[in-house]
Amino acid sequence: MSNIYIIYRAMFSSDGAMHTIGGIENYLLSLCEVFTQQGWQCHVVQPAKRAFSLAQPNYVIHGVNTGIYRGNFKKYALANWVRKQADKQNDIVIFATDSYAVTMQGFKTLAIQHGISWDKPRASKQSIIQFFSSLLNQYKYLSYIKPKCSLVCVDHNFVNWYRTWFNIDKQHIKVIYNFYNEKIGEKEFAEKWSSENSKLNIIIARRFVDYRGIKLIAPIIKQLLPQYNVQVSFAGDGPLKPYLEALFANEAKVTLMQYGPNESFNVHKNQHIAIIPTLGSEGTSLSMIEAMAAGCMVISSDVGGLSNIIINGFNGRLVIPNTLEFTQALTASLSNYQQSKTMALNGLKSIEHACSKATWAKGWLDTVNTLRLA
């Protein structure tokens, strides 16, 4: 039986409770589930103030005291711990993010690249400063890629960027899109998009921060509200929540809400249009895939891995993230119900296989088995 060691920053407390539950954490839990079904023992290795080990149904949590190491350097202490535990011939070491990758000579290693994150709008308006800032960022992220470490990417955007710097023929790279857990049935889709519906429900499920496009889309929603029969939900939390509360104070057509990771499908099943106004740092967005699987028509920025999923005008609308393009896209979507319904159906069909959990799991099992036999 093979052991899978997953190295990640602090994810659990010593009693097994999760500190945070976001996209990466859900991704890792799903990985452990898939690996356990194959009879492989999963070990999640993380920093801890006090060393501990705790067995859970699909994994064993190992808290490792990282001593003098701080910040991102804690990964070296975790790698040293795994070196003492793992079998070079049979076991696999997975770095949960590429930034946590460490060279481990003789071990079978793999890192997960969750999408380009250094394409956010620059703080400086001066081109020369933007250029050198981008250059330093690219150097930093290139340094995360270890030559003898396989790489799983969630989109082709990263692979194409990496190809502009180095040949990738000697680097084992696999693209495996993010996935949905549930999808809407034909009858439910027909009921949701019945022509009898006079009101369209819109959802923006994003963290309330600048680079997720909240300050881009909120004024557009404010402007269009009086013109259409819609109900808008901003789902999430973050530092821009007071901004949204003030902008939509006493506005009955707008709701601010939060939901748990297991509630996403049911929430999106009651929505017609999902808006992804991201300005940067996006892979094959879990939010977008979940929305499409729930039968929503998607209006998305053409950022990162989002363009791997949406074909503009066929299975959604893909736009440059600016006020004019999002206003035009949303106006067109609200003005042509039948066209939006058709795009929603095309969206559902286009990801039905490509982004199913079964396809995602097979991609991972093929990758790990190839690494095991190497």
Helices and strands as residue ranges (DSSP letters): E 3-7, H 23-37, E 41-47, E 52-55, E 60-64, G 71-73, H 74-85, E 92-95, G 98-100, E 108-113, H 127-144, E 150-153, H 156-163, E 173-175, H 186-192, E 200-205, G 210-212, H 214-224, G 225-227, E 230-235, H 241-247, E 254-257, G 261-263, H 264-268, E 273-276, H 286-293, E 297-301, G 304-308, E 317-319, H 323-335, H 337-352, H 357-373
